[in-house]
Amino acid sequence: MKIRIMGTESECRAAREYYAELEKESGVKSVSISENYPNRGSNTIFRVYVDVEYYDAENASQALIEKRG
């Protein structure tokens, strides 16, 4: 799964921390997170790219829903 996140520097930092924690989930094989990149023409909005690889993608979302209630 490829995810692009856009927001302020602090929002992107929070997203990076969130997705870093996701790697500890049992169904997650790997998580790759980029550094913050400034959006073109902006010094207040940034982008972060996240790649998440699941062991079993079809059942991963259902397992996360069940775990979080």
TASUL-V969534 format. One record per pair of residues at least 24 apart in sequence whose C-alpha atoms are under 6 Angstrom apart, sorted by the first residue. I is the first residue (numbers start at 1). J is the second residue. Records with the same first field share a line. If there is no record, write none. Layout:
# TASUL-V969534
I: J, J
This chain:
# TASUL-V969534
1: 51, 52
2: 50, 51
3: 49, 50
4: 48, 49
5: 47, 48
6: 46, 47
7: 45, 46
8: 44, 45, 46
27: 54, 55
28: 54, 55
29: 53, 54, 55
